[in-house]
């Protein structure tokens, strides 16, 4: 059974439990508001809900396949809202979908690919019956706000990871695994940004347009959701800049290290060129070379090589090449 929680409320207080295997208990009774929460329901379960709550077939198809971008659809006197969830799972952003059916006396939430249950949110609203008594419009706001608030832990986790990676980039070369991780994060953040625009549009639509099941006094609450989405958008844009800076810092430091190594190799090559040149001269097979029969010729040549090499080493070290 995919039903996580299903209850009927009167004046914000729970009065009875609802079961899908008991169709007679599904329809709201006089003065009741029904709130059902499902996770990855089967087509049979959705068809039961469609029949009992007169849900539109197109909305049922969308909720069954869960491949929609955030949107608001109006079907007669009902609302169908699609929202996207995000969470970190094994260092990857996993995106899910929550489809919400809102009617005059009911709200049905269908979660796909999200482990963040609404049980805590339900308990919070049940502890404040005055809020829950508003009905589906306020619960819709609470669910959307819950979803958007779930974006912040994702942003914080990526921010901490990028800060640590930036620190490592300053200390040593980034490994191939770390560079691959940066590209993965860039791709996931780009996908995240593509979802935020439609989510803001959903909140804006519910705030400014005349829609069924939304009371005028509840509309300003959706502005708060839009503000939260805008905040997350700014944070992710900042993370994109940090990610680019990690790339740049890593690239610049790598070029700098390569330059240092190149200068060191050039300096040692210049130093070693002295004994090589001298040895090359004395390695020639000429019979008449004055220094060959001179007693102090050998130590003098060695001493000259050492002195010149030391002078070159001092000069390169002073220039910062060694």
BELFENFEN-V826872 format. One record per residue. N is the residue number from 1. SS is DSSP state (h for helix, s for strand, l for the rest). PHI is phi in radians with two decimals (NA if undefined). PSI is psi in whole degrees, -180 to 180 (999 if undefined). Layout:
n=N ss=SS phi=PHI psi=PSI
n=N ss=SS phi=PHI psi=PSI
This chain:
n=1 ss=l phi=NA psi=129
n=2 ss=l phi=-1.58 psi=-1
n=3 ss=s phi=-1.34 psi=122
n=4 ss=s phi=-1.51 psi=-46
n=5 ss=s phi=-2.69 psi=139
n=6 ss=s phi=-2.65 psi=112
n=7 ss=s phi=-2.46 psi=157
n=8 ss=s phi=-1.86 psi=144
n=9 ss=s phi=-2.22 psi=146
n=10 ss=s phi=-2.25 psi=122
n=11 ss=l phi=0.96 psi=37
n=12 ss=l phi=1.41 psi=4
n=13 ss=s phi=-1.99 psi=136
n=14 ss=s phi=-1.17 psi=131
n=15 ss=s phi=-2.07 psi=-28
n=16 ss=s phi=-2.84 psi=160
n=17 ss=s phi=-1.65 psi=148
n=18 ss=l phi=-1.99 psi=140
n=19 ss=l phi=-2.20 psi=135
n=20 ss=l phi=-1.22 psi=-28
n=21 ss=l phi=-1.40 psi=2
n=22 ss=l phi=-2.18 psi=80
n=23 ss=h phi=-0.92 psi=-29
n=24 ss=h phi=-1.15 psi=-20
n=25 ss=h phi=-1.58 psi=-5
n=26 ss=l phi=-1.29 psi=-50
n=27 ss=l phi=-1.13 psi=136
n=28 ss=l phi=-1.10 psi=140
n=29 ss=l phi=-1.62 psi=179
n=30 ss=l phi=-0.99 psi=125
n=31 ss=l phi=1.37 psi=3
n=32 ss=l phi=-1.66 psi=153
n=33 ss=s phi=-2.14 psi=126
n=34 ss=s phi=-1.83 psi=131
n=35 ss=s phi=-2.21 psi=114
n=36 ss=s phi=-1.98 psi=136
n=37 ss=s phi=-2.12 psi=122
n=38 ss=s phi=-2.17 psi=154
n=39 ss=s phi=-2.23 psi=123
n=40 ss=l phi=0.78 psi=59
n=41 ss=l phi=-1.24 psi=159
n=42 ss=l phi=-1.44 psi=166
n=43 ss=h phi=-1.10 psi=-36
n=44 ss=h phi=-1.07 psi=-43
n=45 ss=h phi=-1.13 psi=-42
n=46 ss=h phi=-1.16 psi=-35
n=47 ss=h phi=-1.16 psi=-35
n=48 ss=h phi=-1.10 psi=-45
n=49 ss=h phi=-1.14 psi=-39
n=50 ss=h phi=-1.02 psi=-43
n=51 ss=h phi=-1.22 psi=-42
n=52 ss=h phi=-1.36 psi=-30
n=53 ss=h phi=-1.93 psi=6
n=54 ss=l phi=0.99 psi=47
n=55 ss=l phi=-1.37 psi=149
n=56 ss=l phi=-1.26 psi=140
n=57 ss=h phi=-1.04 psi=-37
n=58 ss=h phi=-1.14 psi=-39
n=59 ss=h phi=-1.16 psi=-38
n=60 ss=h phi=-1.09 psi=-43
n=61 ss=h phi=-1.09 psi=-43
n=62 ss=h phi=-1.08 psi=-43
n=63 ss=h phi=-1.22 psi=-27
n=64 ss=h phi=-1.32 psi=-42
n=65 ss=h phi=-1.61 psi=-25
n=66 ss=l phi=0.94 psi=55
n=67 ss=l phi=-2.24 psi=28
n=68 ss=l phi=-1.76 psi=154
n=69 ss=l phi=-1.46 psi=161
n=70 ss=l phi=-0.95 psi=135
n=71 ss=s phi=-2.87 psi=169
n=72 ss=s phi=-2.23 psi=124
n=73 ss=s phi=-2.07 psi=143
n=74 ss=s phi=-1.98 psi=124
n=75 ss=s phi=-2.14 psi=97
n=76 ss=l phi=1.12 psi=-120
n=77 ss=l phi=-1.71 psi=19
n=78 ss=s phi=-2.14 psi=157
n=79 ss=s phi=-1.97 psi=144
n=80 ss=s phi=-2.22 psi=116
n=81 ss=s phi=-2.06 psi=132
n=82 ss=s phi=-1.95 psi=127
n=83 ss=s phi=-2.23 psi=151
n=84 ss=s phi=-1.84 psi=133
n=85 ss=s phi=-1.78 psi=161
n=86 ss=s phi=-2.57 psi=140
n=87 ss=s phi=-2.72 psi=156
n=88 ss=s phi=-1.54 psi=124
n=89 ss=s phi=-2.28 psi=112
n=90 ss=l phi=0.92 psi=51
n=91 ss=l phi=1.13 psi=23
n=92 ss=s phi=-2.27 psi=147
n=93 ss=s phi=-1.44 psi=120
n=94 ss=s phi=-1.86 psi=122
n=95 ss=s phi=-1.73 psi=137
n=96 ss=s phi=-2.21 psi=-174
n=97 ss=s phi=-2.43 psi=137
n=98 ss=s phi=-2.13 psi=120
n=99 ss=s phi=-1.82 psi=134
n=100 ss=s phi=-2.21 psi=122
n=101 ss=s phi=-1.74 psi=127
n=102 ss=s phi=-2.17 psi=124
n=103 ss=s phi=-2.14 psi=180
n=104 ss=l phi=-1.02 psi=-32
n=105 ss=l phi=-2.32 psi=22
n=106 ss=s phi=-2.71 psi=159
n=107 ss=s phi=-2.49 psi=130
n=108 ss=s phi=-2.14 psi=121
n=109 ss=s phi=-1.90 psi=132
n=110 ss=s phi=-2.12 psi=113
n=111 ss=s phi=-1.73 psi=138
n=112 ss=s phi=-2.27 psi=126
n=113 ss=l phi=1.20 psi=26
n=114 ss=l phi=-2.28 psi=129
n=115 ss=l phi=-1.60 psi=-4
n=116 ss=l phi=-1.48 psi=98
n=117 ss=l phi=-1.26 psi=159
n=118 ss=l phi=-1.61 psi=13
n=119 ss=h phi=-1.11 psi=-41
n=120 ss=h phi=-1.13 psi=-42
n=121 ss=h phi=-1.10 psi=-43
n=122 ss=h phi=-1.07 psi=-44
n=123 ss=h phi=-1.10 psi=-38
n=124 ss=h phi=-1.12 psi=-43
n=125 ss=h phi=-1.25 psi=-37
n=126 ss=h phi=-1.13 psi=-28
n=127 ss=l phi=-1.29 psi=-12
n=128 ss=l phi=-2.22 psi=77
n=129 ss=h phi=-0.97 psi=-29
n=130 ss=h phi=-1.10 psi=-35
n=131 ss=h phi=-1.30 psi=-46
n=132 ss=h phi=-1.15 psi=-26
n=133 ss=l phi=-1.16 psi=-17
n=134 ss=l phi=-1.08 psi=-30
n=135 ss=l phi=1.75 psi=-154
n=136 ss=h phi=-1.13 psi=-33
n=137 ss=h phi=-1.15 psi=-42
n=138 ss=h phi=-1.25 psi=-38
n=139 ss=h phi=-1.13 psi=-38
n=140 ss=h phi=-1.04 psi=-46
n=141 ss=h phi=-1.03 psi=-44
n=142 ss=h phi=-1.11 psi=-40
n=143 ss=h phi=-1.17 psi=-45
n=144 ss=h phi=-1.11 psi=-40
n=145 ss=h phi=-1.13 psi=-39
n=146 ss=h phi=-1.08 psi=-42
n=147 ss=h phi=-1.15 psi=-46
n=148 ss=h phi=-1.18 psi=-38
n=149 ss=h phi=-1.08 psi=-26
n=150 ss=h phi=-1.22 psi=-12
n=151 ss=h phi=-1.25 psi=-33
n=152 ss=h phi=-1.11 psi=-43
n=153 ss=h phi=-1.04 psi=-33
n=154 ss=h phi=-1.12 psi=-47
n=155 ss=h phi=-1.09 psi=-44
n=156 ss=h phi=-1.10 psi=-41
n=157 ss=h phi=-1.11 psi=-43
n=158 ss=h phi=-1.19 psi=-38
n=159 ss=h phi=-1.07 psi=-44
n=160 ss=h phi=-1.11 psi=-41
n=161 ss=h phi=-1.13 psi=-42
n=162 ss=h phi=-1.17 psi=-37
n=163 ss=h phi=-1.10 psi=-43
n=164 ss=h phi=-1.16 psi=-40
n=165 ss=h phi=-1.17 psi=-37
n=166 ss=h phi=-1.12 psi=-40
n=167 ss=h phi=-1.10 psi=-42
n=168 ss=h phi=-1.16 psi=-34
n=169 ss=h phi=-1.12 psi=-30
n=170 ss=h phi=-1.33 psi=-24
n=171 ss=h phi=-1.62 psi=-34
n=172 ss=l phi=-2.76 psi=174
n=173 ss=l phi=-1.13 psi=141
n=174 ss=l phi=-1.27 psi=138
n=175 ss=l phi=-1.34 psi=169
n=176 ss=h phi=-1.08 psi=-37
n=177 ss=h phi=-1.11 psi=-42
n=178 ss=h phi=-1.18 psi=-39
n=179 ss=h phi=-1.15 psi=-41
n=180 ss=h phi=-1.07 psi=-39
n=181 ss=h phi=-1.10 psi=-39
n=182 ss=h phi=-1.09 psi=-43
n=183 ss=h phi=-1.15 psi=-36
n=184 ss=h phi=-1.13 psi=-44
n=185 ss=h phi=-1.11 psi=-40
n=186 ss=h phi=-1.06 psi=-44
n=187 ss=h phi=-1.13 psi=-42
n=188 ss=h phi=-1.22 psi=-37
n=189 ss=h phi=-1.17 psi=-37
n=190 ss=h phi=-1.09 psi=-42
n=191 ss=h phi=-1.13 psi=-39
n=192 ss=h phi=-1.06 psi=-45
n=193 ss=h phi=-1.07 psi=-35
n=194 ss=h phi=-1.15 psi=-25
n=195 ss=h phi=-1.47 psi=-27
n=196 ss=h phi=-1.21 psi=-37
n=197 ss=h phi=-1.02 psi=-54
n=198 ss=h phi=-1.07 psi=-34
n=199 ss=h phi=-1.13 psi=-40
n=200 ss=h phi=-1.14 psi=-37
n=201 ss=h phi=-1.13 psi=-37
n=202 ss=h phi=-1.06 psi=-49
n=203 ss=h phi=-1.10 psi=-41
n=204 ss=h phi=-1.12 psi=-39
n=205 ss=h phi=-1.12 psi=-46
n=206 ss=h phi=-1.16 psi=-27
n=207 ss=h phi=-1.38 psi=-40
n=208 ss=h phi=-1.82 psi=-20
n=209 ss=l phi=-1.79 psi=152
n=210 ss=l phi=-1.34 psi=116
n=211 ss=l phi=-2.29 psi=150
n=212 ss=l phi=-1.16 psi=149
n=213 ss=l phi=1.30 psi=2
n=214 ss=l phi=-1.98 psi=114
n=215 ss=l phi=-1.33 psi=148
n=216 ss=h phi=-1.00 psi=-35
n=217 ss=h phi=-1.26 psi=-15
n=218 ss=h phi=-1.60 psi=-21
n=219 ss=h phi=-0.95 psi=-43
n=220 ss=h phi=-1.03 psi=-23
n=221 ss=h phi=-1.12 psi=-30
n=222 ss=h phi=-1.26 psi=-19
n=223 ss=h phi=-1.12 psi=-36
n=224 ss=h phi=-1.10 psi=-39
n=225 ss=h phi=-1.12 psi=-43
n=226 ss=h phi=-1.08 psi=-38
n=227 ss=h phi=-1.13 psi=-39
n=228 ss=h phi=-1.13 psi=-40
n=229 ss=h phi=-1.12 psi=-41
n=230 ss=h phi=-1.09 psi=-38
n=231 ss=h phi=-1.12 psi=-45
n=232 ss=h phi=-1.09 psi=-38
n=233 ss=h phi=-1.03 psi=-45
n=234 ss=h phi=-1.14 psi=-41
n=235 ss=h phi=-1.11 psi=-42
n=236 ss=h phi=-1.19 psi=-38
n=237 ss=h phi=-1.06 psi=-39
n=238 ss=h phi=-1.13 psi=-38
n=239 ss=h phi=-1.12 psi=-36
n=240 ss=h phi=-1.08 psi=-39
n=241 ss=h phi=-1.18 psi=-41
n=242 ss=h phi=-1.09 psi=-43
n=243 ss=h phi=-1.06 psi=-44
n=244 ss=h phi=-1.13 psi=-37
n=245 ss=h phi=-1.16 psi=-35
n=246 ss=h phi=-1.11 psi=-43
n=247 ss=h phi=-1.01 psi=-49
n=248 ss=h phi=-1.13 psi=-45
n=249 ss=h phi=-1.07 psi=-46
n=250 ss=h phi=-1.07 psi=-43
n=251 ss=h phi=-1.16 psi=-44
n=252 ss=h phi=-1.14 psi=-43
n=253 ss=h phi=-1.15 psi=-37
n=254 ss=h phi=-1.14 psi=-42
n=255 ss=h phi=-1.10 psi=-40
n=256 ss=h phi=-1.12 psi=-44
n=257 ss=h phi=-1.12 psi=-39
n=258 ss=h phi=-1.12 psi=-39
n=259 ss=h phi=-1.12 psi=-41
n=260 ss=h phi=-1.10 psi=-45
n=261 ss=h phi=-1.10 psi=-41
n=262 ss=h phi=-1.08 psi=-43
n=263 ss=h phi=-1.13 psi=-41
n=264 ss=h phi=-1.09 psi=-45
n=265 ss=h phi=-1.09 psi=-40
n=266 ss=h phi=-1.13 psi=-40
n=267 ss=h phi=-1.13 psi=-47
n=268 ss=h phi=-1.15 psi=-34
n=269 ss=h phi=-1.12 psi=-40
n=270 ss=h phi=-1.15 psi=-40
n=271 ss=h phi=-1.15 psi=-45
n=272 ss=h phi=-1.24 psi=-17
n=273 ss=h phi=-1.17 psi=-28
n=274 ss=h phi=-1.14 psi=-58
n=275 ss=h phi=-1.10 psi=-30
n=276 ss=h phi=-1.14 psi=-44
n=277 ss=h phi=-1.14 psi=-44
n=278 ss=h phi=-1.14 psi=-45
n=279 ss=h phi=-1.11 psi=-33
n=280 ss=h phi=-1.14 psi=-39
n=281 ss=h phi=-1.14 psi=-48
n=282 ss=h phi=-1.36 psi=-7
n=283 ss=l phi=-1.53 psi=-5
n=284 ss=l phi=-1.29 psi=143
n=285 ss=l phi=-1.54 psi=64
n=286 ss=l phi=-1.81 psi=139
n=287 ss=l phi=-1.37 psi=-39
n=288 ss=l phi=-1.76 psi=90
n=289 ss=l phi=-2.18 psi=116
n=290 ss=h phi=-0.93 psi=-40
n=291 ss=h phi=-1.28 psi=-15
n=292 ss=h phi=-1.14 psi=-31
n=293 ss=h phi=-1.78 psi=7
n=294 ss=l phi=-1.57 psi=132
n=295 ss=l phi=-1.05 psi=-41
n=296 ss=l phi=-1.66 psi=7
n=297 ss=h phi=-1.10 psi=-46
n=298 ss=h phi=-1.12 psi=-51
n=299 ss=h phi=-1.15 psi=-30
n=300 ss=h phi=-1.16 psi=-42
n=301 ss=h phi=-1.14 psi=-44
n=302 ss=h phi=-1.07 psi=-43
n=303 ss=h phi=-1.10 psi=-41
n=304 ss=h phi=-1.07 psi=-42
n=305 ss=h phi=-1.06 psi=-46
n=306 ss=h phi=-1.10 psi=-44
n=307 ss=h phi=-1.11 psi=-47
n=308 ss=h phi=-1.09 psi=-42
n=309 ss=h phi=-1.10 psi=-42
n=310 ss=h phi=-1.13 psi=-40
n=311 ss=h phi=-1.11 psi=-43
n=312 ss=h phi=-1.12 psi=-41
n=313 ss=h phi=-1.10 psi=-43
n=314 ss=h phi=-1.09 psi=-41
n=315 ss=h phi=-1.17 psi=-43
n=316 ss=h phi=-1.19 psi=-36
n=317 ss=h phi=-1.18 psi=-38
n=318 ss=h phi=-1.13 psi=-33
n=319 ss=l phi=-1.43 psi=-5
n=320 ss=l phi=1.50 psi=14
n=321 ss=l phi=-1.55 psi=-17
n=322 ss=l phi=-2.24 psi=999
